[in-house]
Amino acid sequence: MPLRIVFCGTPAFAVPALRELAAQPDFQIAGVITQPDRPRGRGQELSNSPVKTAALEAGIPVYQPERIKLGAAQEYLQTAAPDVVVIIAYGQIIPERLIEIPRLGWINLHGSLLPKYRGAAPIHWAIANGETRTGLTTMQIDAGLDTGAMLLKFETNIGPEETSPELYARLAEAGGPLLAETLRGLARGTILPRSQDDAQKTFAPPLQKEDGRIDWSLGAEQIYNRIRGFQPWPGAFTSFRGKTCHLWGKPATDGRTSAVPGTIETNHGEVLVSAGHGTALRLETVQMEGRKRVAAGEFANGARLAPGDAFGH
């Protein structure tokens, strides 16, 4: 008999795993739980979640409770009678009474090597904090925040120039095979859950707009990591002549600077910004508030930079 699965998830990150599990003959996707349709875009028209769109394309029935903690969701799961529920970035806390319904529990795919980066934005914070290695963890969910027993892991390097969207896409594709291996091992009883070491835990809270504000006292490498990590939102931004501007760039590899952090200088066609610890960021592109994104040189020419001009003021 195929393993009967209810799939619970919302964003694009969960879609490759749904498609992978739906394609396997030893799994049966009995239904998909996802968030209600939300207004999106300039027109604020109601739109399906990426998981709902994928489920409908595959002919899988979709259930969208406004609040999964309400009684109707319990009735839905009891009627669906899954052996296991797979949950990936669903967006709501699961009450304990629902966790107890499937015989194999609820299995979560999390975008970090737990117990590091528990929370909502593990991929973004791993890059922003300069990690060079990360991965995925499958775990049994419990009443805590990403605190359940670990099952299997997938590990990978983070490229030195890799951005959050790029890593997000790679990990999403790796999630399906890892989940399939996890579910088969659970069904056979060959996977031994391992408790997390709370002494090693770190957190990855939801991103806030202010997380993207550049602190020019940080070293250029740290700023670059945050530029990579906070794509596509909130990005890395600062102020210039009273207006907000988003920046993209890389650490300058030649020479050091003694200028006050944030100071903008031009050097042989390059636009450099002084950062902490005597380092400098080489700007590539700039997007001023209300304008299009332009090359750093075009920004410098248009701004008619004067000695002492600086970001952050």
Secondary structure, 3 states (H helix, E strand, C coil): CCEEEEEEECCHHHHHHHHHHHCCCCEEEEEEECCCCEEECCCCEEECCHHHHHHHHCCCCEECCCCCCCHHHHHHHHHHCCCEEEEECCCCCCCHHHHCCCCCCEEEEECCCCCCCECCCHHHHHHHCCCCEEEEEEEECCCCCCCCCEEEEEEEECCCCCCHHHHHHHHHHHHHHHHHHHHHHHHHCCCCCECCCHHHCCECCCCCHHHHECCCCCCHHHHHHHHHHCCCCCCCEEEECCEEEEEEEEECCCCCCCCCCCEEEEECCEEEEECHHHCEEEEEEEEECCCCEEEHHHHHHHHCCCCCCECCC
